[in-house]
Amino acid sequence: MSFNDEMEFLMYEMKVSEGGRVVIPAPIRRSLELNEGDTVVWDMQNGEVHLSTRKKQLEKARALFQQCIPAGSQPNLVQDFLNERRSETERDEPA
């Protein structure tokens, strides 16, 4: 079953084989650009299992991180860390 609107919707029915193995159907593997040996990420939400790739999870994490950065600024985490350490050192040094 599939239909295409703004979001692609695909549904496949598979049997679980010995040892809990499930074969990911070829159209899903192609859509996710999965190859033999690739790692997939499974997560469960509200009793449903979702499959994605590490790349997709990284994109989601980056998008969440970007929401925490003020518009127009570019974080320099290393420089921020070093500045913070210098401030702590100056504050902690005896006068």
TIMI-2910 file (N, C-alpha, C, CB; in pm, 1 decimal, decimal comma, always signed):
<rs>
+----------+----------+----------+----------+----------+----------+----------+----------+----------+----------+----------+----------+------+
!      n_x !      n_y !      n_z !     ca_x !     ca_y !     ca_z !      c_x !      c_y !      c_z !     cb_x !     cb_y !     cb_z ! resn !
+----------+----------+----------+----------+----------+----------+----------+----------+----------+----------+----------+----------+------+
!    +85,4 !   -117,0 !     +0,0 !     +0,0 !     +0,0 !     +0,0 !    +89,4 !   +122,6 !     +0,0 !    -96,8 !     +0,2 !   +122,0 !  Met !
!    +65,9 !   +216,5 !    -88,6 !   +143,8 !   +339,9 !    -86,0 !    +64,4 !   +451,6 !   -151,8 !   +280,0 !   +321,1 !   -156,6 !  Ser !
!    +92,5 !   +573,5 !   -109,9 !    +38,2 !   +690,5 !   -177,7 !   +136,1 !   +804,1 !   -160,0 !   -102,5 !   +728,6 !   -123,2 !  Phe !
!   +129,8 !   +898,8 !   -250,8 !   +222,9 !  +1009,0 !   -245,1 !   +147,2 !  +1139,3 !   -237,3 !   +316,1 !  +1007,9 !   -365,3 !  Asn !
!   +172,3 !  +1217,2 !   -134,7 !   +113,5 !  +1349,1 !   -116,9 !   +232,1 !  +1437,9 !    -84,6 !     +0,4 !  +1352,6 !     -2,6 !  Asp !
!   +225,9 !  +1515,6 !    +20,6 !   +343,9 !  +1588,2 !    +64,7 !   +441,5 !  +1492,8 !   +130,7 !   +305,9 !  +1701,4 !   +161,0 !  Glu !
!   +389,1 !  +1391,4 !   +197,5 !   +472,0 !  +1289,6 !   +260,8 !   +449,0 !  +1157,6 !   +190,4 !   +441,0 !  +1277,6 !   +412,3 !  Met !
!   +554,8 !  +1081,8 !   +178,0 !   +541,9 !   +949,2 !   +119,3 !   +495,7 !   +853,6 !   +228,4 !   +676,6 !   +901,4 !    +55,4 !  Glu !
!   +400,7 !   +769,0 !   +197,2 !   +348,7 !   +672,3 !   +292,8 !   +363,0 !   +534,3 !   +232,1 !   +200,3 !   +702,4 !   +330,1 !  Phe !
!   +436,4 !   +448,3 !   +298,9 !   +452,3 !   +310,2 !   +255,3 !   +421,7 !   +218,9 !   +372,6 !   +595,5 !   +284,2 !   +200,2 !  Leu !
!   +349,3 !   +112,5 !   +346,9 !   +319,6 !    +15,9 !   +451,8 !   +341,2 !   -123,6 !   +394,8 !   +173,7 !    +33,2 !   +506,0 !  Met !
!   +417,4 !   -202,5 !   +466,1 !   +444,1 !   -339,0 !   +424,8 !   +417,0 !   -430,9 !   +542,0 !   +589,3 !   -355,0 !   +373,9 !  Tyr !
!   +374,8 !   -551,0 !   +510,7 !   +351,9 !   -652,6 !   +613,0 !   +459,5 !   -758,7 !   +597,5 !   +208,2 !   -715,0 !   +601,6 !  Glu !
!   +527,8 !   -789,8 !   +709,6 !   +634,8 !   -888,8 !   +706,9 !   +618,8 !   -982,8 !   +824,1 !   +773,2 !   -821,4 !   +709,8 !  Met !
!   +670,1 !  -1102,3 !   +809,0 !   +670,3 !  -1198,3 !   +918,5 !   +804,6 !  -1192,3 !   +990,2 !   +641,9 !  -1341,8 !   +866,8 !  Lys !
!   +799,9 !  -1211,2 !  +1119,9 !   +921,3 !  -1218,3 !  +1199,6 !   +972,1 !  -1360,7 !  +1191,3 !   +896,2 !  -1174,8 !  +1347,9 !  Val !
!  +1099,2 !  -1376,5 !  +1154,0 !  +1155,7 !  -1510,4 !  +1141,6 !  +1231,9 !  -1547,3 !  +1267,7 !  +1247,7 !  -1519,6 !  +1019,0 !  Ser !
!  +1293,2 !  -1664,3 !  +1263,7 !  +1365,9 !  -1716,6 !  +1379,3 !  +1466,9 !  -1614,0 !  +1430,2 !  +1437,2 !  -1848,3 !  +1343,1 !  Glu !
!  +1473,7 !  -1599,1 !  +1559,9 !  +1567,6 !  -1506,3 !  +1620,3 !  +1521,4 !  -1361,6 !  +1614,0 !  +1700,2 !  -1518,9 !  +1553,8 !  Gly !
!  +1394,9 !  -1337,8 !  +1577,0 !  +1342,9 !  -1201,4 !  +1571,9 !  +1383,9 !  -1124,3 !  +1448,3 !  +1387,0 !  -1127,0 !  +1691,8 !  Gly !
!  +1429,6 !  -1190,5 !  +1346,2 !  +1475,9 !  -1123,2 !  +1225,0 !  +1358,9 !  -1078,0 !  +1139,1 !  +1567,2 !  -1215,2 !  +1144,6 !  Arg !
!  +1376,1 !   -958,4 !  +1082,4 !  +1277,4 !   -904,2 !   +988,8 !  +1355,4 !   -849,8 !   +869,0 !  +1187,5 !   -791,4 !  +1056,4 !  Val !
!  +1311,4 !   -882,7 !   +749,8 !  +1374,9 !   -832,1 !   +628,4 !  +1310,9 !   -698,3 !   +594,0 !  +1361,0 !   -933,6 !   +509,7 !  Val !
!  +1394,9 !   -596,6 !   +574,5 !  +1344,5 !   -465,0 !   +534,3 !  +1317,8 !   -471,6 !   +384,2 !  +1447,0 !   -348,8 !   +570,2 !  Ile !
!  +1194,1 !   -445,5 !   +341,0 !  +1161,6 !   -456,4 !   +199,1 !  +1249,7 !   -365,8 !   +111,9 !  +1014,8 !   -422,2 !   +177,2 !  Pro !
!  +1279,3 !   -413,0 !     -8,6 !  +1367,5 !   -341,8 !   -101,2 !  +1324,4 !   -196,9 !   -126,2 !  +1373,0 !   -415,8 !   -232,5 !  Ala !
!  +1194,8 !   -165,8 !   -145,9 !  +1157,9 !    -25,3 !   -169,5 !  +1193,7 !    +65,7 !    -51,5 !  +1008,4 !    -15,1 !   -197,9 !  Pro !
!  +1183,6 !    +12,8 !    +70,9 !  +1220,8 !    +92,2 !   +189,0 !  +1372,5 !   +108,8 !   +193,4 !  +1169,4 !    +24,9 !   +320,3 !  Ile !
!  +1445,3 !     +0,4 !   +166,5 !  +1592,2 !     +9,5 !   +164,7 !  +1639,2 !   +111,0 !    +60,9 !  +1654,6 !   -128,5 !   +135,4 !  Arg !
!  +1576,9 !   +109,4 !    -55,4 !  +1614,3 !   +206,5 !   -159,6 !  +1580,8 !   +347,9 !   -116,9 !  +1543,6 !   +174,1 !   -291,8 !  Arg !
!  +1462,4 !   +366,8 !    -59,4 !  +1419,8 !   +499,0 !    -15,9 !  +1512,6 !   +556,0 !    +90,4 !  +1278,1 !   +493,3 !    +37,0 !  Ser !
!  +1559,7 !   +470,1 !   +181,8 !  +1650,0 !   +513,0 !   +288,7 !  +1796,9 !   +506,5 !   +246,7 !  +1628,4 !   +427,3 !   +412,2 !  Leu !
!  +1820,9 !   +462,1 !   +123,8 !  +1956,7 !   +445,0 !    +71,1 !  +2040,6 !   +354,6 !   +161,1 !  +2025,1 !   +581,3 !    +55,7 !  Glu !
!  +1979,8 !   +243,3 !   +202,1 !  +2047,4 !   +146,2 !   +288,5 !  +2120,9 !    +43,4 !   +204,3 !  +1946,6 !    +76,6 !   +382,1 !  Leu !
!  +2238,5 !     +7,9 !   +251,4 !  +2317,7 !    -95,8 !   +186,9 !  +2354,8 !   -201,0 !   +290,7 !  +2444,8 !    -35,9 !   +120,2 !  Asn !
!  +2394,2 !   -317,4 !   +243,4 !  +2433,9 !   -424,0 !   +334,0 !  +2544,8 !   -374,1 !   +426,1 !  +2480,1 !   -548,8 !   +255,3 !  Glu !
!  +2528,4 !   -398,8 !   +555,8 !  +2627,0 !   -357,6 !   +654,5 !  +2597,6 !   -222,9 !   +718,3 !  +2760,9 !   -353,4 !   +591,7 !  Gly !
!  +2502,8 !   -145,0 !   +661,6 !  +2466,9 !    -16,7 !   +721,7 !  +2397,7 !    -39,4 !   +855,5 !  +2376,0 !    +64,7 !   +626,9 !  Asp !
!  +2406,7 !    +59,4 !   +942,8 !  +2340,7 !    +53,1 !  +1072,4 !  +2211,4 !   +132,5 !  +1065,4 !  +2432,9 !   +106,8 !  +1185,1 !  Thr !
!  +2104,7 !    +75,2 !  +1120,5 !  +1977,2 !   +145,5 !  +1127,0 !  +1944,2 !   +174,6 !  +1272,9 !  +1864,0 !    +62,6 !  +1059,9 !  Val !
!  +1856,9 !   +271,5 !  +1293,8 !  +1816,3 !   +310,8 !  +1428,4 !  +1667,3 !   +281,6 !  +1442,1 !  +1847,7 !   +462,6 !  +1456,5 !  Val !
!  +1632,7 !   +206,3 !  +1543,6 !  +1493,3 !   +175,8 !  +1574,9 !  +1455,2 !   +255,3 !  +1698,6 !  +1471,2 !    +22,0 !  +1597,1 !  Trp !
!  +1338,9 !   +316,9 !  +1695,3 !  +1288,0 !   +377,7 !  +1818,0 !  +1140,3 !   +346,2 !  +1830,5 !  +1311,9 !   +531,3 !  +1819,2 !  Asp !
!  +1094,3 !   +342,7 !  +1953,9 !   +955,4 !   +309,0 !  +1978,4 !   +886,4 !   +428,1 !  +2043,0 !   +943,6 !   +183,1 !  +2067,3 !  Met !
!   +773,7 !   +467,8 !  +1983,3 !   +695,1 !   +580,1 !  +2033,2 !   +548,7 !   +539,3 !  +2033,6 !   +717,6 !   +708,3 !  +1946,8 !  Gln !
!   +487,7 !   +551,5 !  +2149,6 !   +344,9 !   +521,7 !  +2162,2 !   +307,5 !   +384,8 !  +2105,8 !   +264,1 !   +628,5 !  +2092,5 !  Asn !
!   +390,4 !   +284,9 !  +2133,5 !   +360,3 !   +149,4 !  +2090,1 !   +387,1 !   +122,5 !  +1943,2 !   +219,5 !   +119,4 !  +2119,2 !  Gly !
!   +448,9 !   +217,4 !  +1872,2 !   +483,9 !   +197,5 !  +1731,4 !   +634,7 !   +202,9 !  +1716,7 !   +416,1 !   +304,1 !  +1640,9 !  Glu !
!   +687,0 !   +122,6 !  +1624,8 !   +830,4 !   +120,0 !  +1600,1 !   +859,6 !   +198,8 !  +1473,4 !   +882,8 !    -25,8 !  +1588,4 !  Val !
!   +963,7 !   +282,6 !  +1480,7 !  +1005,3 !   +363,4 !  +1366,6 !  +1149,2 !   +328,2 !  +1332,4 !   +990,7 !   +515,7 !  +1396,6 !  His !
!  +1177,6 !   +319,8 !  +1205,2 !  +1309,7 !   +286,2 !  +1156,3 !  +1367,2 !   +406,9 !  +1083,9 !  +1305,1 !   +162,4 !  +1063,4 !  Leu !
!  +1491,9 !   +440,0 !  +1113,0 !  +1557,2 !   +547,6 !  +1039,5 !  +1706,1 !   +517,1 !  +1028,2 !  +1533,9 !   +684,6 !  +1108,8 !  Ser !
!  +1777,1 !   +605,6 !   +964,7 !  +1921,2 !   +587,9 !   +948,0 !  +1995,6 !   +676,5 !  +1046,8 !  +1964,3 !   +620,2 !   +803,0 !  Thr !
!  +2121,9 !   +648,0 !  +1067,4 !  +2204,5 !   +733,5 !  +1152,7 !  +2209,2 !   +874,7 !  +1095,1 !  +2347,7 !   +675,7 !  +1166,6 !  Arg !
!  +2218,2 !   +883,0 !   +963,5 !  +2224,7 !  +1013,9 !   +896,9 !  +2100,2 !  +1095,9 !   +929,4 !  +2239,0 !   +996,9 !   +743,5 !  Lys !
!  +1983,3 !  +1034,7 !   +922,2 !  +1858,2 !  +1105,0 !   +950,5 !  +1852,5 !  +1147,6 !  +1097,3 !  +1737,2 !  +1015,9 !   +915,8 !  Lys !
!  +1898,0 !  +1061,8 !  +1187,3 !  +1899,3 !  +1096,0 !  +1329,5 !  +1994,2 !  +1213,2 !  +1356,1 !  +1940,3 !   +973,6 !  +1414,0 !  Gln !
!  +2108,3 !  +1214,9 !  +1287,2 !  +2202,1 !  +1325,2 !  +1301,9 !  +2141,4 !  +1455,3 !  +1251,0 !  +2332,0 !  +1294,9 !  +1227,7 !  Leu !
!  +2069,8 !  +1449,8 !  +1138,6 !  +2001,4 !  +1568,2 !  +1085,6 !  +1900,1 !  +1621,9 !  +1186,7 !  +1930,9 !  +1534,8 !   +952,4 !  Glu !
!  +1825,0 !  +1532,0 !  +1250,4 !  +1727,3 !  +1573,1 !  +1351,9 !  +1796,3 !  +1639,4 !  +1470,4 !  +1645,4 !  +1452,4 !  +1399,8 !  Lys !
!  +1907,5 !  +1579,8 !  +1516,0 !  +1980,7 !  +1634,9 !  +1629,7 !  +2035,5 !  +1773,1 !  +1596,6 !  +2094,9 !  +1541,0 !  +1670,7 !  Ala !
!  +2088,2 !  +1788,9 !  +1476,5 !  +2139,3 !  +1920,4 !  +1434,9 !  +2028,5 !  +2023,7 !  +1431,3 !  +2205,9 !  +1911,3 !  +1297,6 !  Arg !
!  +1912,3 !  +1984,9 !  +1380,4 !  +1798,7 !  +2077,7 !  +1373,8 !  +1756,2 !  +2120,7 !  +1514,3 !  +1679,5 !  +2012,5 !  +1299,6 !  Ala !
!  +1753,8 !  +2025,7 !  +1608,6 !  +1719,3 !  +2060,2 !  +1747,1 !  +1823,4 !  +2154,2 !  +1806,7 !  +1707,1 !  +1932,9 !  +1833,5 !  Leu !
!  +1949,9 !  +2126,5 !  +1780,9 !  +2057,5 !  +2210,3 !  +1832,0 !  +2047,0 !  +2351,7 !  +1775,4 !  +2194,2 !  +2149,0 !  +1797,8 !  Phe !
!  +2016,8 !  +2362,6 !  +1646,6 !  +2005,9 !  +2493,3 !  +1581,9 !  +1895,2 !  +2577,9 !  +1644,4 !  +1980,1 !  +2476,0 !  +1432,4 !  Gln !
!  +1791,3 !  +2514,3 !  +1697,6 !  +1683,1 !  +2588,5 !  +1762,6 !  +1731,0 !  +2656,5 !  +1890,1 !  +1566,4 !  +2495,4 !  +1794,3 !  Gln !
!  +1839,9 !  +2609,2 !  +1948,3 !  +1892,9 !  +2664,4 !  +2073,4 !  +1990,9 !  +2779,2 !  +2050,0 !  +1961,2 !  +2555,1 !  +2153,3 !  Cys !
!  +2026,5 !  +2804,2 !  +1924,8 !  +2124,0 !  +2908,3 !  +1892,0 !  +2048,5 !  +3033,0 !  +1848,6 !  +2222,7 !  +2860,9 !  +1780,2 !  Ile !
!  +2081,1 !  +3149,2 !  +1907,2 !  +2014,2 !  +3272,5 !  +1864,0 !  +2035,2 !  +3296,5 !  +1714,3 !  +2066,4 !  +3393,3 !  +1944,8 !  Pro !
!  +1932,7 !  +3347,8 !  +1648,8 !  +1938,1 !  +3373,1 !  +1504,5 !  +2055,5 !  +3464,6 !  +1471,6 !  +1805,6 !  +3435,6 !  +1454,8 !  Ala !
!  +2127,4 !  +3430,4 !  +1365,7 !  +2237,0 !  +3513,2 !  +1319,1 !  +2368,7 !  +3489,9 !  +1390,1 !  +2200,1 !  +3653,9 !  +1332,6 !  Gly !
!  +2370,8 !  +3403,8 !  +1490,5 !  +2497,5 !  +3379,6 !  +1560,7 !  +2550,9 !  +3242,5 !  +1522,2 !  +2479,1 !  +3389,8 !  +1715,2 !  Ser !
!  +2679,5 !  +3230,7 !  +1523,0 !  +2745,0 !  +3103,1 !  +1497,6 !  +2820,2 !  +3064,5 !  +1624,3 !  +2841,6 !  +3111,0 !  +1373,5 !  Gln !
!  +2786,1 !  +2953,6 !  +1685,7 !  +2853,7 !  +2916,7 !  +1809,5 !  +2996,6 !  +2870,6 !  +1782,3 !  +2775,7 !  +2806,8 !  +1881,9 !  Pro !
!  +3086,8 !  +2910,1 !  +1867,5 !  +3222,1 !  +2859,8 !  +1864,7 !  +3243,1 !  +2793,2 !  +1999,4 !  +3328,2 !  +2973,9 !  +1836,6 !  Asn !
!  +3203,6 !  +2669,5 !  +2008,2 !  +3201,7 !  +2599,6 !  +2135,6 !  +3340,2 !  +2586,8 !  +2197,7 !  +3141,5 !  +2463,1 !  +2117,9 !  Leu !
!  +3441,3 !  +2565,5 !  +2116,4 !  +3576,3 !  +2552,2 !  +2170,7 !  +3620,8 !  +2684,9 !  +2231,4 !  +3675,7 !  +2506,6 !  +2060,7 !  Val !
!  +3601,2 !  +2794,0 !  +2156,2 !  +3641,2 !  +2925,1 !  +2207,1 !  +3560,3 !  +2962,3 !  +2331,2 !  +3623,9 !  +3032,4 !  +2098,4 !  Gln !
!  +3431,4 !  +2933,8 !  +2329,7 !  +3348,2 !  +2961,1 !  +2447,6 !  +3399,0 !  +2883,9 !  +2569,1 !  +3201,2 !  +2924,4 !  +2419,4 !  Asp !
!  +3435,1 !  +2758,3 !  +2549,6 !  +3487,2 !  +2676,2 !  +2658,7 !  +3617,8 !  +2733,6 !  +2712,7 !  +3508,6 !  +2531,9 !  +2611,6 !  Phe !
!  +3708,8 !  +2770,2 !  +2620,9 !  +3836,9 !  +2825,6 !  +2663,4 !  +3818,7 !  +2957,4 !  +2738,7 !  +3927,8 !  +2846,6 !  +2542,5 !  Leu !
!  +3731,0 !  +3043,1 !  +2690,6 !  +3704,1 !  +3169,4 !  +2759,1 !  +3648,6 !  +3145,2 !  +2899,6 !  +3605,8 !  +3254,4 !  +2677,5 !  Asn !
!  +3559,7 !  +3048,9 !  +2909,1 !  +3501,6 !  +3015,8 !  +3039,4 !  +3608,5 !  +2965,4 !  +3135,9 !  +3391,2 !  +2910,4 !  +3023,6 !  Glu !
!  +3697,7 !  +2878,0 !  +3087,0 !  +3805,6 !  +2825,3 !  +3171,4 !  +3899,7 !  +2937,2 !  +3215,9 !  +3884,8 !  +2716,7 !  +3096,1 !  Arg !
!  +3931,9 !  +3030,2 !  +3124,4 !  +4019,5 !  +3142,4 !  +3159,9 !  +3955,9 !  +3228,0 !  +3268,6 !  +4050,4 !  +3228,5 !  +3036,0 !  Arg !
!  +3827,7 !  +3254,2 !  +3253,0 !  +3756,4 !  +3334,0 !  +3354,3 !  +3759,6 !  +3265,1 !  +3489,4 !  +3610,6 !  +3358,6 !  +3311,6 !  Ser !
!  +3737,5 !  +3133,0 !  +3490,0 !  +3740,9 !  +3058,1 !  +3615,6 !  +3880,2 !  +3063,2 !  +3677,2 !  +3698,2 !  +2911,9 !  +3592,8 !  Glu !
!  +3982,9 !  +3050,9 !  +3595,0 !  +4120,9 !  +3052,9 !  +3643,7 !  +4152,6 !  +3189,5 !  +3704,9 !  +4220,2 !  +3020,4 !  +3528,6 !  Thr !
!  +4115,5 !  +3296,3 !  +3634,9 !  +4139,8 !  +3431,7 !  +3685,7 !  +4066,7 !  +3454,7 !  +3817,5 !  +4095,9 !  +3536,5 !  +3582,3 !  Glu !
!  +3946,0 !  +3405,7 !  +3827,0 !  +3864,8 !  +3422,7 !  +3946,3 !  +3922,7 !  +3344,4 !  +4064,1 !  +3721,2 !  +3378,6 !  +3918,9 !  Arg !
!  +3980,7 !  +3227,0 !  +4035,5 !  +4030,7 !  +3138,8 !  +4140,2 !  +4174,1 !  +3169,3 !  +4183,9 !  +4022,7 !  +2997,6 !  +4093,5 !  Asp !
!  +4248,8 !  +3248,6 !  +4104,2 !  +4387,8 !  +3279,8 !  +4139,7 !  +4391,9 !  +3377,0 !  +4255,7 !  +4463,6 !  +3338,2 !  +4019,1 !  Glu !
!  +4485,7 !  +3354,9 !  +4348,9 !  +4498,0 !  +3448,6 !  +4461,7 !  +4546,0 !  +3585,8 !  +4413,5 !  +4595,4 !  +3392,7 !  +4568,1 !  Pro !
!  +4499,2 !  +3691,0 !  +4476,7 !  +4533,9 !  +3827,4 !  +4435,1 !  +4670,7 !  +3868,2 !  +4475,9 !  +4437,2 !  +3924,3 !  +4490,0 !  Ala !
+----------+----------+----------+----------+----------+----------+----------+----------+----------+----------+----------+----------+------+
</rs>
